[in-house]
């Protein structure tokens, strides 16, 4: 279950969400009073008032909403306040403070001519106002759009016969409802789609607003679930993704022996959230580029414009290499290293087969290439003919040149790497380099865990780094260019 986030207020937030679900989403009541506010009539009126009366200009959403609701009934204004409460229920207190949430709800309710009722769900000390998680900038800057989407969902939902609503909520919970929700236009683009599902089904859905995070989580942990539960295609539907992540959570809870796991906390977070790794790679590239610039040289990064393996070429988890090596290694955007976890110790090797010694392709047409950075991804062997492309881990393999590499093509290969001698080739000839490095980008204690022949096995990033260091050898040679040798 995803009810645990590590935050003490989560129970209060989910209790508040359950109150809203039972009284308002399933019924026609009110979050804060005993009145009937969430009726189809009021929802329709709020939808028409907001959607049918757009106001342009730079005024705030709340200023515009007040003008839009000027002629609305008191009950519709109260409904608007409770809808805003729903929209603001997810954002964590560091994104939208409880004081700010309360002020907006209080202001909108006050437009009805009545004071906001006293209720445990509100007030400066109400734990339910502390929120659940970070919804992201896209959500926070798009509150009008998220509000509009919520009203659209409510309008469609309240228009259904009671028997149909009951069927959607109780048949193969929650997947029948998820399929219905995803039929609403632009549902796959709205963070509120994800937050709403968590508020309604916290035992099945994850507390996250970002669909991108869901895709990253699936990519990092899909090896935890049986092959028949894995998704086909490069961009699976969100409903399929949610179902797969639910299976992943079940596998992780069994592996760690606890339900108190969050994808946003250790030890799980570092296994999929690659922002720190990506930031490290960018910072290193920036610093190196500044140094090279002093010599009128540039850094070339292989595959830097393709953020994930999914956006490069298809891979084969039975060989731990590209699905079509003859195609992918013409312009390789990643370099794979095998890590064998099936033996007594971790062993690193270069995959056999066509193009495995091709490190990367880069634009050498300017004739100013002073360094080439290759993105190294491990293909971890967990059984015979079974590899896990573990993208959460990455290294940078760096080669530096002085003088610059000769002018090449816009997709020039650095290839022919011999891990025993350190030799590398460029444009069909051995190429000298003045330095080389394997740069770690992850935390040393990041852990990859799996099951090998029914036995739990794990490896840390530090152990994987040591194995790769034992595999790779380099042979830098410093040849002083004539202009530098003469003191110029």
Residue pairs with C-beta under 8 A, 6 or more apart in sequence:
1 202
1 203
1 249
1 259
2 198
2 202
2 203
2 204
2 205
2 206
2 207
2 249
2 262
3 10
3 11
3 14
3 202
3 203
3 259
4 10
4 259
4 260
4 261
4 262
5 132
5 133
5 207
5 262
5 264
5 265
6 260
6 262
6 265
7 92
7 130
7 132
8 127
9 127
9 128
9 130
9 131
10 132
10 207
12 126
12 127
12 128
12 130
13 89
13 127
13 128
13 130
13 131
13 132
14 199
14 202
15 128
16 31
16 89
16 121
16 128
17 89
17 199
17 200
17 202
19 31
19 121
20 31
20 82
20 85
20 86
20 89
20 199
21 199
21 200
23 29
23 30
23 31
23 38
24 30
24 31
24 37
24 38
24 82
25 38
25 157
25 200
26 165
26 169
27 38
28 36
28 37
28 38
28 39
28 40
29 35
29 36
29 37
29 38
30 36
30 37
30 38
30 78
30 82
31 82
31 85
31 121
32 82
32 109
32 116
32 117
32 119
32 121
32 122
33 78
33 117
35 75
35 78
37 75
37 78
37 79
37 82
38 79
38 82
38 154
38 158
39 158
40 158
40 159
42 73
42 75
42 76
42 79
43 79
43 151
43 154
43 155
43 158
44 155
44 158
45 72
45 73
45 76
46 72
46 76
46 79
46 80
46 83
46 151
47 151
47 152
47 154
47 155
49 68
49 69
49 71
49 72
49 76
50 65
50 68
50 80
50 147
50 148
50 151
51 148
51 151
53 68
55 64
55 67
55 68
57 64
61 143
61 144
61 147
62 104
62 107
62 108
64 144
65 80
65 108
66 107
66 108
66 111
69 76
69 77
69 80
69 108
69 111
72 80
74 112
74 113
74 114
75 112
77 108
77 109
77 111
77 112
78 109
78 112
78 114
80 108
81 105
81 106
81 108
81 109
81 112
81 116
82 105
83 147
83 150
83 151
83 154
84 104
84 105
84 108
84 147
85 101
85 105
85 121
86 150
86 199
87 143
87 146
87 147
87 150
87 192
88 96
88 101
88 104
88 105
88 131
89 128
89 131
89 132
89 195
89 199
90 131
90 132
90 133
90 135
90 195
90 198
90 199
90 207
90 209
91 101
91 131
91 132
91 133
91 134
91 135
91 139
91 140
92 130
92 131
92 132
92 133
92 134
93 129
93 130
93 131
94 134
95 131
95 134
95 135
95 140
96 131
96 140
98 124
98 126
98 129
98 130
99 124
101 129
102 122
102 123
102 124
102 126
102 129
105 116
105 122
106 116
106 122
109 115
109 116
110 116
116 122
120 126
121 128
122 129
132 195
132 198
132 207
133 207
133 208
133 209
133 264
134 209
135 191
135 195
135 209
136 191
136 209
136 210
138 191
139 146
139 191
139 192
139 195
139 209
145 190
146 190
146 191
146 192
149 184
149 186
149 187
149 190
149 192
149 193
150 192
150 196
152 184
152 185
153 181
153 184
153 192
153 196
156 184
157 165
160 168
167 176
168 176
168 177
168 180
169 177
173 201
173 204
174 197
174 200
174 201
174 204
174 205
175 239
175 243
177 200
177 201
178 197
178 239
178 242
179 239
181 187
181 193
181 196
181 197
182 188
182 193
182 237
182 238
182 239
187 193
187 238
188 211
188 237
188 238
191 209
191 210
191 211
192 209
193 238
194 205
194 208
194 209
194 210
194 211
194 214
194 238
195 209
197 205
197 242
198 205
198 206
198 207
198 208
204 242
204 246
205 242
205 246
206 214
206 217
206 242
206 245
206 249
206 263
207 262
208 214
208 263
208 264
211 238
211 241
213 263
213 273
214 238
214 241
214 242
214 245
215 241
216 272
216 273
216 274
216 308
217 245
217 248
217 263
217 272
218 231
218 236
218 241
218 244
218 245
218 248
219 272
219 308
219 309
219 310
219 391
220 271
220 272
220 390
220 391
220 392
221 248
221 251
221 252
221 271
221 272
222 230
222 231
222 244
222 248
223 382
223 388
223 450
224 248
224 251
224 252
224 255
224 450
225 244
225 247
225 248
225 251
229 244
229 247
230 244
231 240
231 241
231 244
234 310
234 311
236 244
249 261
252 261
252 268
253 259
253 261
255 449
255 456
256 267
261 268
262 268
262 269
263 269
263 272
263 273
264 273
267 447
270 276
270 392
270 442
270 443
270 446
270 447
271 392
271 446
271 447
271 448
272 392
274 391
274 392
274 394
276 442
276 443
277 392
277 393
277 394
277 441
277 442
278 307
280 441
281 375
281 394
281 396
281 441
284 396
284 439
284 441
285 299
285 301
285 304
285 373
288 299
288 371
288 373
288 398
289 298
289 299
292 298
292 299
292 370
292 371
295 370
295 402
296 368
297 368
297 369
297 370
297 371
297 402
297 404
298 366
298 368
298 369
298 370
298 371
299 370
299 371
299 372
299 373
300 362
300 363
300 364
300 369
300 371
300 372
300 373
301 362
301 372
301 373
301 375
302 332
302 333
302 334
302 335
302 359
302 360
302 361
302 362
302 372
302 373
302 374
302 375
302 414
303 312
303 332
303 333
303 334
303 360
303 375
304 373
304 375
306 312
306 333
308 391
309 315
309 334
309 377
309 389
309 391
312 328
312 333
312 334
313 322
313 323
313 324
313 327
313 328
313 333
314 322
314 323
314 324
315 321
315 322
315 323
315 379
315 389
316 322
316 323
317 386
317 387
317 388
317 389
318 385
318 386
318 387
319 351
319 353
319 385
319 387
320 336
320 338
320 351
320 379
320 381
320 387
320 389
321 336
321 351
321 353
321 356
321 379
322 328
322 329
322 336
322 355
325 353
325 354
325 355
325 356
326 354
326 355
328 355
329 354
329 355
329 356
329 358
330 355
330 361
330 411
331 361
331 411
331 413
332 355
332 358
332 359
332 360
332 361
332 413
333 360
333 361
333 375
334 360
334 375
334 376
334 377
335 358
335 359
335 360
335 374
335 375
335 376
335 377
335 397
336 351
336 356
336 376
336 377
336 378
336 379
336 389
337 348
337 349
337 350
337 351
337 376
337 377
337 378
337 379
337 468
337 471
338 348
338 349
338 350
338 351
338 378
338 379
338 380
338 381
338 387
339 346
339 347
339 348
339 378
339 379
339 380
339 381
339 459
339 464
339 467
339 468
340 346
340 347
340 348
340 349
340 380
340 381
341 380
341 381
341 382
341 450
341 452
341 457
341 459
342 381
342 382
342 383
342 384
342 452
342 453
346 459
346 463
346 464
346 466
346 467
347 467
348 464
348 467
348 468
348 470
348 471
349 471
350 356
350 357
350 419
350 471
351 379
357 415
357 416
357 417
357 418
358 413
358 414
358 415
358 416
358 417
359 372
359 374
359 397
359 413
359 414
359 415
359 417
359 424
360 372
360 374
360 375
360 413
360 414
361 411
361 412
361 413
361 414
362 369
362 372
362 411
362 412
362 414
363 410
363 411
363 412
364 405
364 406
364 407
364 408
364 409
364 410
364 412
365 407
365 408
365 409
365 410
365 412
366 407
367 404
367 405
367 406
367 407
368 404
369 401
369 404
369 405
369 408
370 400
370 401
370 402
370 404
370 405
371 398
371 399
371 400
371 401
372 398
372 399
372 401
372 405
372 414
373 396
373 397
373 398
374 396
374 397
374 398
374 399
374 414
375 394
375 396
376 394
376 395
376 396
376 397
376 438
376 468
377 389
377 390
377 391
377 393
377 394
378 389
378 390
378 393
378 464
378 468
379 387
379 388
379 389
379 390
380 387
380 388
380 389
380 390
380 448
380 450
380 459
381 387
382 388
382 450
382 451
382 452
382 457
383 452
383 453
388 448
388 450
390 448
392 442
392 446
392 448
393 442
393 446
393 448
393 461
393 464
394 441
394 442
395 438
395 439
395 440
395 441
395 465
395 468
396 437
396 438
396 439
396 441
397 436
397 437
397 438
397 439
397 472
398 435
398 436
398 437
398 438
398 439
399 414
399 424
399 433
399 435
399 436
400 433
400 434
400 435
400 436
401 431
401 432
401 433
401 434
402 434
402 478
402 479
402 481
403 481
405 426
405 431
406 426
406 427
408 426
408 427
412 426
412 427
413 426
414 424
414 425
414 426
414 431
415 424
415 425
415 426
416 423
416 424
416 425
416 430
417 423
417 424
417 425
418 424
419 471
419 472
419 473
420 473
421 473
421 475
422 436
422 473
422 474
422 475
422 476
423 430
423 475
424 430
424 431
424 433
425 431
432 477
432 479
433 474
433 476
433 477
434 476
434 477
434 478
434 479
435 476
436 474
436 476
438 465
438 468
438 469
438 472
440 461
440 465
442 461
443 461
444 460
444 461
444 462
444 465
445 460
445 461
445 462
446 460
446 461
447 458
447 459
447 460
447 461
448 458
448 459
448 460
448 461
448 464
449 456
449 457
449 458
450 456
450 457
450 458
451 457
